[in-house]
């Protein structure tokens, strides 16, 4: 389908005028190969877990096999990684692929994949969520309910900034992200400022969340969508944080007002205190009562008050809800449409939403729980890998008749794709507990494992490459003995069960 771009319907956005990607010349660099780059990639160490390391290697091999060059005349400007789905790049998928691709940034500019969304941004700020790689055409007209979203590009760019502290990139993408947020605010909100989407638009295609009579995938249902609201609340905060770094606070005054208003509305309208959960709100004013993983964007949005947080998070540890053998299902196990085999979003376990929940838990200082869930997820993904030699689009929340983890039904194999998150980002950040903050030159290392573990060739900041190695311990209570080397100055804050310590590496 060709892009529908009628100049008479476009109101030019003030921030779009700063978009430098639309005039960018297409990249001509050759694509790297896994074989040539594998010895430059970070290398995890985890004694007794060779299968995890094999899965890690296979994931990078698949990722490098999906690298592509821009096709002339499409408007694509940068080499990119394919979504591994249908010959299109997806806003939702690509953002999460970048969340692990950042660790391979010294070998390939994975983050540049997003340049192709910015280069094809409309003058009014709209960006299509699915764009054909061989034509540059969007799959949707811009006012289709499924045309765009979820709005997580700013989060993806902020996570990249936390790893590398790249202010130049931050300055380039900021106006694109502001223009897109303003388009979403002007075109995807109801009168009270709450946001809407669709099954396809939110990325969780077949969740049973809409009022009867509306199409589950393609209709907005006149519903207030809890995940869409939380994502925009998160977006407001991140864009304000970006503005502080860039000295552009004056540009985000409207975001502050929107966030304050929307926090109040969402916490009043979408929270049910009896069940301690955020729900979607139907057109008839009734909460839909569907507990789905999209509600947990509230943690990343940082809108859950402490008096609610414990009860809200407790659903993740309830075996009748989200604490299934293979965590975390997209739909609570107590819903009548929950499917033990997955049925896509009716119970499937997905890399993007798992990663979102884990990041949100860390913001609420629930490090023990994020480690526990991360361990469950990596362990089960690797178990399926051991039987199949691949990773899948999604997984079944319940084990098979033999008590073993299994892929979801339906689910695509070789999905790298966002499932690269499991043996790379989830392993580094939530199993090993390594969290970067390049802007402040600090790495926080939450050490929960007792086995010898760490990462060689860990990329941090503009130029630093580190080795982070923790020796085996008898108990989680024991002070960890670590070796840290770096070719640039860095501070590593060690955090373990009974203490914390800062170690600074200096370079002569």
KEFIRO-937382 format. One record per residue (C-alpha): x negated, z, y. Coordinates in steps of 0.001 Angstrom, whole numbers. Layout:
N
- X,Z,Y
...
//
This chain:
508
- 0,0,0
- -1382,-939,3407
- -1781,1555,6212
- 1214,1637,8531
- -442,1846,11913
- 1901,877,14726
- 102,1429,18032
- 3450,1957,19776
- 4128,5105,17720
- 710,6680,18253
- 238,9396,20868
- -3507,9723,21277
- -4820,13220,20644
- -7321,14624,23153
- -9668,15848,20417
- -9555,12541,18534
- -11339,10980,21532
- -14434,12954,20435
- -14305,11641,16865
- -17698,10003,16311
- -16980,9017,12718
- -14612,6174,13675
- -17503,4242,15222
- -20074,5234,12605
- -21878,2414,10808
- -21479,2444,6996
- -24284,4133,5096
- -26649,1866,3195
- -28730,4419,1265
- -29038,3866,-2467
- -27285,6291,-4766
- -29408,8865,-6584
- -29203,9329,-10345
- -28939,12536,-12292
- -32105,11802,-14250
- -34156,11452,-11083
- -32614,14448,-9336
- -32033,17001,-12088
- -35322,18777,-11400
- -34380,19227,-7741
- -30999,20797,-8456
- -30590,24586,-8555
- -31286,25977,-12015
- -29274,28957,-13297
- -30867,31549,-15574
- -28698,33702,-17819
- -30254,35077,-20970
- -28093,34697,-24061
- -25819,32102,-22494
- -27422,28766,-23265
- -23978,27182,-23672
- -23173,27970,-20031
- -26375,26228,-18983
- -25492,23179,-21105
- -22067,23030,-19474
- -23730,23343,-16070
- -26022,20393,-16844
- -23163,18260,-18158
- -21148,18952,-15028
- -23902,17671,-12740
- -24442,14655,-14990
- -20734,13778,-14637
- -20835,14357,-10885
- -23746,11968,-10368
- -22013,9349,-12524
- -19108,9354,-10046
- -21115,8640,-6890
- -20005,5580,-4926
- -21003,3474,-1931
- -18594,2406,840
- -16965,-961,279
- -17472,-3244,3263
- -14427,-3514,5498
- -12648,-424,4187
- -13525,1899,7045
- -15466,4153,4659
- -18745,5124,6305
- -20599,7368,3848
- -21659,7420,236
- -19244,9676,-1597
- -18178,11207,-4880
- -15086,9767,-6507
- -12228,12152,-7275
- -12293,10982,-10930
- -8560,10341,-10942
- -7239,6942,-9831
- -9728,5071,-7629
- -8772,7026,-4506
- -10344,9872,-2632
- -7981,12834,-2240
- -8164,15295,640
- -7262,18218,-1689
- -9587,17258,-4530
- -12512,16186,-2352
- -12506,19449,-403
- -12878,21434,-3607
- -15474,19056,-5035
- -17531,19769,-1912
- -17334,23490,-2729
- -19743,22924,-5632
- -21338,19726,-4301
- -22991,21804,-1563
- -25418,23137,-4158
- -26643,19590,-4753
- -27024,18793,-1056
- -30803,18365,-1279
- -30259,15507,-3754
- -27116,13886,-2344
- -25022,14472,768
- -21842,15379,-1087
- -20341,16754,2144
- -20501,13246,3548
- -17542,12386,1323
- -15327,13980,3968
- -16749,11622,6596
- -14529,8934,5103
- -11396,10920,5930
- -12573,11470,9503
- -13539,7808,9982
- -10001,6804,8974
- -8282,9431,11112
- -5478,8008,13258
- -5604,8406,17016
- -2860,11031,16916
- -4891,13181,14510
- -3167,12257,11245
- -5297,11861,8112
- -3831,10468,4911
- -4346,12704,1909
- -5040,9837,-529
- -7079,6761,417
- -7938,3756,-1757
- -11673,3331,-2218
- -11624,-465,-2527
- -9363,-1147,487
- -9403,1915,2756
- -5620,1910,2752
- -3693,5149,2723
- -1136,5581,-48
- 1497,6927,2336
- 2979,6257,5738
- 2167,9171,7955
- 5687,10625,8192
- 6294,10615,4436
- 6736,14278,3326
- 3901,13733,841
- 1598,11908,3251
- -969,14586,3938
- -2304,18025,3044
- -3134,20597,2080
- -4897,21360,5354
- -8100,22851,3938
- -10742,20568,5444
- -11781,23230,7963
- -12265,25819,5204
- -14438,23355,3282
- -16587,22639,6338
- -16881,26356,7122
- -18082,27128,3590
- -20698,24400,3950
- -21780,25940,7257
- -22146,29346,5579
- -24549,27802,3067
- -26617,25704,5454
- -25942,26791,9061
- -25694,23136,10124
- -24441,23390,13723
- -24838,19660,14325
- -22338,18846,11596
- -20040,21628,12754
- -20003,20150,16260
- -19157,16682,14906
- -16321,17729,12624
- -14718,20297,14962
- -12760,17794,17110
- -11533,15933,14004
- -10282,19189,12522
- -8629,20253,15770
- -6839,16906,16089
- -5621,17142,12494
- -4374,20709,12944
- -2470,19709,16060
- -878,16788,14199
- 204,19139,11411
- 1591,21643,13915
- 3554,18911,15705
- 4861,17165,12580
- 5036,19652,9696
- 6714,22684,11227
- 10230,24019,11596
- 11584,25440,14874
- 10177,28916,14168
- 6651,27546,13703
- 6606,27820,9901
- 5191,24937,7887
- 6553,22661,5188
- 5126,20294,2619
- 6214,18710,-682
- 5160,18995,-4314
- 2692,16170,-3928
- 1737,17152,-392
- 836,20707,-1395
- -1094,19446,-4434
- 910,21496,-6944
- 3085,18624,-8082
- 5715,20064,-10425
- 6013,23741,-9548
- 9673,24786,-9907
- 9945,26145,-6378
- 12551,24050,-4583
- 16248,24745,-4257
- 18341,22859,-6854
- 19263,19390,-5653
- 15901,18571,-4063
- 13207,16517,-5771
- 10411,18812,-6979
- 7609,16387,-6055
- 8679,14349,-3049
- 11099,16439,-954
- 10330,19156,1581
- 13686,20710,695
- 14089,22113,4232
- 12045,24980,2783
- 9417,27234,4367
- 6399,26687,2085
- 4350,29843,1749
- 1079,28096,849
- 1389,25629,3752
- 1967,28509,6171
- -965,30526,4808
- -3293,27513,4931
- -2515,26923,8594
- -3001,30611,9364
- -6401,30374,7664
- -7074,27155,9539
- -6369,28768,12908
- -8832,31563,12200
- -11576,29273,10925
- -11234,26878,13862
- -11485,29839,16225
- -14609,31017,14389
- -16073,27526,14686
- -15274,27480,18388
- -17207,30734,18882
- -20283,29259,17224
- -19996,26112,19329
- -19096,27800,22627
- -15693,26088,22704
- -13413,29139,22760
- -11307,27630,25557
- -10178,24891,23157
- -8598,27337,20713
- -6386,29532,22926
- -3281,27867,21505
- -4503,28615,17974
- -4744,32315,18766
- -1150,32314,20015
- 28,30315,17002
- -1715,32639,14574
- -302,35789,16141
- 3212,34356,16088
- 2983,32966,12579
- 1569,36184,11083
- 4604,38029,12375
- 7095,35407,11149
- 5514,34991,7700
- 5182,38703,7049
- 8796,39240,8066
- 10395,36227,6376
- 8370,35555,3217
- 7409,39044,1998
- 9649,40863,-467
- 8711,44526,-462
- 10484,45402,-3691
- 8412,42959,-5766
- 5409,43024,-3381
- 5032,39257,-3209
- 5210,36329,-775
- 7822,33721,-1694
- 9001,30371,-376
- 12136,30500,1771
- 14983,28172,894
- 17192,26389,3401
- 20006,28874,2709
- 17833,31776,3886
- 17143,33052,372
- 13672,33741,-999
- 13179,31591,-4090
- 11770,34438,-6221
- 9124,32145,-7763
- 5774,33890,-8117
- 3177,31122,-7942
- -511,31069,-7178
- 31,29403,-3796
- 1045,32765,-2357
- -2553,33956,-2696
- -3664,31748,176
- -2453,34827,2088
- -5735,36530,1163
- -7873,33750,2639
- -5570,33739,5677
- -6306,37489,5980
- -2721,38382,6832
- -2016,40918,4056
- -2053,44427,5491
- -3943,47059,3500
- -728,48929,2721
- 513,45772,949
- -2747,44449,-471
- -3059,46682,-3559
- 475,45924,-4751
- 150,42208,-4008
- -3194,41902,-5786
- -1919,43965,-8741
- 104,40961,-9958
- -3222,39354,-10886
- -3924,42155,-13375
- -441,42258,-14930
- -458,40615,-18379
- 3203,39700,-17974
- 2434,37747,-14808
- -987,36278,-13942
- -3358,38109,-16323
- -2914,35618,-19155
- -5708,35250,-21748
- -7063,32289,-19732
- -6781,33297,-16065
- -5141,32454,-13614
- -1960,30469,-14332
- -387,28558,-11458
- 3019,30017,-12328
- 3651,33629,-13275
- 4176,34105,-17014
- 7494,35890,-16419
- 9091,32749,-14960
- 11516,30954,-17327
- 9692,27625,-16809
- 6253,29054,-17590
- 4560,26952,-20270
- 1880,28558,-22518
- 293,25110,-22951
- 155,24485,-19216
- 2606,21669,-18380
- 505,20907,-15317
- 1466,23429,-12593
- 4074,25208,-14715
- 1352,27485,-16032
- -1836,25437,-16017
- -5106,27075,-14987
- -6779,25074,-12230
- -10257,25193,-10695
- -9153,24853,-7035
- -6587,27622,-7063
- -8816,29911,-9128
- -11624,29412,-6625
- -9234,30062,-3735
- -8073,33361,-5253
- -11631,34495,-5964
- -12727,33794,-2378
- -9676,35636,-1082
- -10338,38673,-3246
- -13845,38914,-1828
- -12469,38966,1722
- -10484,42038,669
- -13575,43649,-883
- -12158,43381,-4431
- -15534,42349,-5821
- -15007,43934,-9235
- -11821,41939,-9781
- -13260,38642,-8539
- -16193,39151,-10924
- -13856,39939,-13830
- -11672,36889,-13230
- -14714,34684,-12623
- -16208,35821,-15926
- -12946,35100,-17750
- -12703,31645,-16227
- -16298,30548,-16888
- -16280,32015,-20401
- -13112,30131,-21361
- -14103,26830,-19720
- -17412,26975,-21592
- -15658,27837,-24851
- -13600,24642,-24581
- -16751,22749,-23591
- -18458,23940,-26780
- -15692,22276,-28816
- -15271,19114,-26725
- -18523,18495,-24805
- -16579,18121,-21548
- -14578,19909,-18865
- -10920,19284,-18106
- -8609,18832,-15151
- -6776,22039,-16077
- -6479,24494,-18954
- -3757,26256,-20946
- -3124,29858,-19881
- -2516,31002,-23453
- -4818,30562,-26428
- -3965,28368,-29426
- -2729,29582,-32808
- -6314,30399,-33791
- -6845,32543,-30713
- -9094,30029,-28943
- -9006,28704,-25348
- -7758,25128,-24976
- -7349,22411,-22397
- -4061,22073,-20584
- -1324,19715,-21666
- -1524,17248,-19973
- -5125,17306,-18750
- -7827,14696,-18139
- -11296,15135,-19612
- -14673,14596,-17901
- -12994,15934,-14772
- -15770,16291,-12230
- -13574,16245,-10212
- -13004,19760,-9082
- -13638,21425,-12433
- -17314,21303,-11496
- -16452,24499,-9644
- -16377,26511,-12878
- -19964,26254,-14196
- -21509,25877,-10729
- -19811,27680,-7817
- -17874,30275,-9808
- -21003,30962,-11867
- -23253,31386,-8822
- -20826,33171,-6519
- -18613,35336,-8728
- -20407,35755,-12056
- -23886,36105,-10538
- -22426,37339,-7233
- -24648,35368,-4819
- -22958,34859,-1421
- -24791,32988,1376
- -24537,33547,5133
- -27004,31087,6622
- -25854,31631,10203
- -27281,35149,10005
- -30104,34391,7563
- -28707,36705,4890
- -27764,36349,1227
- -25572,39092,-238
- -26098,39524,-3952
- -23475,41567,-5800
- -25179,42336,-9107
- -22697,43117,-11882
- -24382,41604,-14934
- -26780,43568,-17107
- -28406,40521,-18699
- -31402,38846,-17060
- -29987,36240,-14690
- -30514,34368,-11444
- -31096,30963,-9884
- -34179,28868,-9314
- -34323,26228,-6537
- -31371,27843,-4736
- -30765,25923,-1451
- -30176,28023,1640
- -30076,27154,5294
- -31672,24034,6693
- -34834,24083,4585
- -35187,27213,2460
- -35424,27066,-1315
- -35290,30367,-3196
- -35766,31888,-6598
- -33449,34852,-7188
- -34089,36641,-10478
- -32710,39949,-11738
- -34210,41528,-14854
- -32099,42919,-17693
- -30702,46433,-17234
- -29370,48999,-19688
- -26391,49819,-17489
- -24552,48574,-14402
- -25466,51938,-12849
- -29195,51182,-13012
- -30929,49932,-9905
- -31629,46209,-10398
- -35208,45023,-10518
- -35350,41673,-8776
- -37861,38970,-7944
- -37157,36973,-4797
- -39337,34130,-3559
- -38669,31746,-689
- -40532,29143,1291
- -38795,30337,4482
- -37984,33826,5777
- -34776,35268,4363
- -33088,38624,3902
- -31314,39411,625
- -28928,42344,503
- -28631,43717,-3032
- -25360,45443,-3900
- -24750,47135,-7241
- -22548,49810,-8771
- -24287,52780,-7184
- -26155,51454,-4209
- -27399,48725,-1935
- -30789,47662,-649
- -32118,45004,1726
- -35168,42963,876
- -36785,40689,3425
- -39014,37815,2377
- -41557,36795,4978
- -43691,33665,4893
- -47157,33512,6422
//
